[in-house]
Amino acid sequence: MAEPSRPAFYAMESGGWRDYWTLLHPPYTGWHLSYVAIGAALAPHLDGVRLAASEVAFFLGVGLTAHALDELSGRPLRTRIPRRVLIGIAAVGLVGAVALGFLGAVKVSWWMVAFIAFGAFMVVAYNVELAGGRFHGDGWFALSWGAFPALTGYFAQTGTLRWPAGLVAAACLLLSAAQRRLSTPVRLLRRRVVTLEGHMVLNDGSEVPVDEALLRAAPEAALRAMAFAMMFLAGGVVAARLV
């Protein structure tokens, strides 16, 4: 029997500190943090401290809480992190994100509380599949991990929302929808498929074997490229505003 695939292309061998690296989903966490930076960079005046606080809050909420809660539900990443540690990571991340959000509300606008409430609800509802998974669909993913970070990044700078932020949020929503459509079949192949056999017959009569690795090669390459593209784009637009 073939050796089982890693649960994700960025997953390291299970055990020790490597499990914590895998838990962070580094390419995807960086991708979604990029939306925060891009939203902030639209503001008429970019405040580096507010941007840093926004990034830390989303790292705590998405990078830590969301991923720890997800791993508690069936161990999709096959880590050996103790359950109590995952619960602690999720709790600390959520409390930290909410605390930073309230600090932002004091400094920027009390309307930030609405962003805090939505973000805290979705990070739990999506990852523990509340209401029978009603909030775990593609649309909620695109809204919560795509449009919402961009809008929050902008609002944290300005205390208001204007239509250009809506356009960028729509772009981030669509990019997250594309991410979801690419990653869903990849997760299926890596985490659930035990055997896959077949072949393609080309018009010259030759045959190409079809296996799990072949089917996930293209979407995973696209996901890698998109993740790094977004991180470079975010870094570029922020640098252009700050330099």
N, C-alpha and C positions, 0 to 999 in steps of 0.2 A: 504493500500500500504506500502511496506517495506521502511524503511528509506534509502535514497540514500547513496551509498558508498562514502567514502572520495575519492577525486580525485587522491590520491597517498597514499601508505602505510605509508609514513612519514609525510603526511599532517596533520596539527593541525586544530582544530576548527577555522572557519573563524573569522577574526576580530583582530584589534590591532596588537601587536608585533608578534602574532602567524603567521600572513600572511607573514611577512618578513622571518621568519624561513622556512615556506613552500616554499617561492619563491626561496630560496637558493638550494632546492633539496639536502639537506646535504649528503645523502649517495652517490649520483651520483657525486656531486661536489668533494667530498673526493676521490672517485674512480678515476676520471680523473686527479686530482692533483697528485695522486700516480704515474701515468705514467711519469709525469715530473721528480719526484724524482728518479724513477727507471732508467730513461734515464741518468740523471745526475750522478748517482752512478756508471755508467759504465766508466766514465772518468778516465784516469790515476791518476789525482789529483782532488779531490773533494773540491771545494771552497764553503764554507757554505754561504757566502754572495751572491754569484751568484745564488746559489740554492734558497735562500730565495726570491731574487728578481724575479726569474722565477716563483716561486709558487705564489707570490703576483700578478704578471702580469696575470697568467692564472686564478687566482681567480677572478680578476676584469673582465676579458674577458668572462669567462665561467660562474662563479658563479653569477656575477651581470648582465653584458650586455646581454648575451645569454638568460638567464632566464627571465629577464625583457622584452626583445623583444618578447619572446615566450608568456608571459602572456598578452601582449598587443594584441595578435592575438587570440581573442575569449575567453580569461579568462579560459584556461583549468584547472587552479588550484583553480578557484572560489574565488580568493582573493578580498578584498575590497580596495586594494591599489589604490589611485587615479591615473588616467591616466598620469597626469603631473608628478607625483612622479616616476612612472615607466619609463617615458621618461628621467627624470633626472638621475635615477639610471643607465639606459643604456648608457647615454652620458658620465657620470662621469667615469663609468667602462671602456668604450672604450678608452677615452682619457688617463686615467691612465695607461691602459695596453700598449697603443702605446708609451706613454712617457717612460715607463720603458724599452720597447723594444729598443727605440732609445738610451737610456743610455747604454744598453747592446751592441748596435752596436758600440758606441764610445769606450767602454772598451774591447770588444772581437773581433769583426770583422764587417765590413760594410756589409758582406753577411747576417747579421741578418735582414737587411731591407727586404730581400725576405721573411723571416719568418713572419715579422710584416705585410707585405702586404697580405700574404695568410691568416694569422689568422684574421686580421681585416675584410677582405672580407668575409670569411666563417662565422664568427660570425653574420654578418648581412644577408648574402645571405641565410644561412640555416634557420635562425629563422624568417625572414620575407617572406621566400619562394619567393625569386626573380626569375625572368624568369619562372614564372608559376610553381614554386616548383622544378625546374630542379636540384637544389642543396640540396634538402630536403630528399633524399633517403637514404637507408641503407648504401650504399657504401660510400657516402660522410660523413655520421655520423661516420663510422668506421675510415675513413681516418683522419677526422678533430678532432675528440675527442679521438682517440686512438693512431694512429701512429704519428700524428703531435706533440702532447705534449711530447712524448718520444724522438723524434728526436730533438725537440727544447731544452729540458732539457740537452741533451748531447752536442748539439752545443754551448749552452750558457757557458758550462764549457771549451770547447776545441777550439772553433772557426773553427772546421772542422767536417767532418762526416767520420766514418770508418764502415766497414761491420758489426762488432758486434752490432752496434747501429741499423743497418737495421734489423737484426734478432729480436732484442727486440721490435722494432717498429712493425714488422710483428705480433709478439705475442700480442701486445697491440691492434693492428687493429682487430685481430680475437676475442679477448676478448670483444671489443666494439661491434663487429658484433653479438656476442652471447647475449650481454646485450640488444641490439636492438631487436633481435628476441624474447627474453623473455618479454621485457617490452611492446612491441607493442600490443599484445593481452590483456595484463593486463590493459593498458590504455583504450582500447576499452571497456572492461568489467566494469571498474570503472566509466568511464566518459560518455558513450553513451548508454549502454544497460539498458533498463528500466525493462524488464521482461525476465526471462529465466526459463523455466520449463522443466523437463525431469527426466529420471531415467535410471540407469544401472541395467540390470538383470545379476546376477552372475551365474556361472555354477552349484551352489547348489540350484538355484531357488530364492534366496533372491534378494531383490531390494535395490539399493542405490539411494537416491534422488540426482539429479544433479542441482546445482544452481550456481549463479555467484561466490559465495565465494569458492565453491569447485574447480572451474576451475582455479581460480587465486592463490589458496593456494600454489601449488608447484612452479610455476615460481616466485612468490614473495619471497618465502623462499630461492630459489636459488639466486635471485638478492641481498637479504640482505647478504647472506653468501659470495657472490663474492665481494660485495662492501667492507665489513670489511676485507676479506682476502687480497684484494689488498692494503688497507690502512696499515694493519699489515706488509705485505711484504715490502712495500715501507719504512715504518719506520725501519724495521729490516735491510735492506740493507744500508740505509743511516747511521744508528747508527753504523753498522759494519765498515763503511769507516771513520767515524769521531772519534770514541772512540779510 
